[in-house]
Amino acid sequence: SDCIVTLYNKPAETAFKLDPKDVIGMNVKKLLPPEIACKHDGYVARYMETGKANIIGKTIVNNAMKGTGTLFPIRLKVDELVGMDGDVSFMAYLTDISNEISLLRSSLTSKAFSDICPVAVVVMDSSGVLISFNKAAQEAW
């Protein structure tokens, strides 16, 4: 496989902030952070030679690079496709998980703050079901 992008859909265009004409026909390394891009062709060559997969068929979390050079977190799955003629190509499925990461960080920050807060904090849903509470609330009850 020569790692050339042959398909690039609208969600990819949105995620990477790159027009298809700037990606199709280019090496996929263009979408990778430099520390991965410089090794990518070697990873593919090793897989083609040995058949030993490190990420093919698995889902991983990593970074990708927007056209602006900005890194963003992705959930990535790469599958191998073998054509009738034996040609091997790869299909990458990715999701920009920037919002998930941001929510997780916010949640962890809120939890850390509520745990050091000296005032009892109790969170309930609209039905009155207890969702969470901090250490001060636990000590009060």
N, C-alpha and C positions, 0 to 999 in steps of 0.2 A: 504494500500500500504506500502511496506517495503522500498521504496526509493532505490531499487537496480537497477543499470544501467544494462540494458539488450541489448541495441543497442548503438553503438558508431561508427559513420562513419568517413571517411577520413577527411572531413572538421573539425570535432570535434578534431580529432587527431592533425591536424595542429594548431588549435586555442589553445588547451590546452598543446600541446607539451608532450602528454602522449600516450603511446602505448595502443591499445585496451586491451591487456592482463593485463594491470595495472589498468583498469577502469571497464571493464565488470565484474559483480559479486560484485562490491563494492558499498557502499552507495554513492549516488550522492553528499553528503556533501564533498567528497574528492575534488570536483571541485568548492567549494564555499569558500569565504573569512571566516575566523574564526568567525567573529561577526554574520554572517548569518548561517553558518554551525551548530553552537551550538543550534540554535533555529529551524532549518529546520524540524526535525522530529515532533516537537510540532505543527508547522504550518500545516503539512500534517494531523496529528492526529486530530487537531481541525476541519479542513475541512471535514474529513471523518465523524466526529461526528455531525457537525452542517450543513454541506452543504453550508456554507457561504464562498464564494471564495473571496480572496483578490487579487491574481494575475492570477488565472486560467481564461483563455479566454481573458486576456488583454495583451497588449504589454507594457513592462516596460524597463527602462534603469537601469542597475545595474552593479556590478563588478562580475567577475568570477576569478578563480585562476588557473594559469598555474601550471604544474607539478613542476616548479622551485620555486613556492611560490609567483611569481610575479602576482600582480593583473592587470586585463585589463578590459576596459569597454565593455559591451555587450548590445545589444538590445535582449530582451528575451520575448518569448511567450510560455506559458505552456497550453496545452490542456489536458482535461480529456478524456480517452478512456475507454469505458465499453464493455467488451467482452460478447459474447453470454451467457456465464456462470455467468455473473454478476460481474466477477473480474474487478476491477478498476486498471488502470495504467495511467501513465502520459507521455506525449511526450513534450519534450522541444525543441524549435526551437531557435537557437541563432545566432547572427551575431557579430563578433568582430568589434567594431566601433572605434578602436584605431585611424585609419587613419582619420575618420570623425572628431573625437575630436581634433586631431592634426591640421587639416586644419582649423577648427573653431577657435581654439586658435590663430593660425597664422593670420587668417583674422582679428580677434578682436584686436590683437596686432598691426597689420599694420594699422588698422583704428584708433586706439588710437594714434599711433605715427604720422600718417598723420594729425590728428586733432590738435596736439600740434606743428607741424612743421610750422615755420613762413613763409616758401616759399609756394607759390600756387602750389598745386599738382592736376592735372587733369588726369583722366584715361579714355581712349577711346578704343573701340575695333578696329579691322582692317578695319571696314567700316566707321570709324569716328563717331560712335555713342557713346555719353557720357555714361560712366558706373558709375563713381563716381568722387567726388572732395572733397577736404578738406575745412576747415573753412577759411583758408587764400585765397583760390581760390574764395570762395563764397563772401568774403569781397572785393576782387579785382574787381568783376563784380557786 
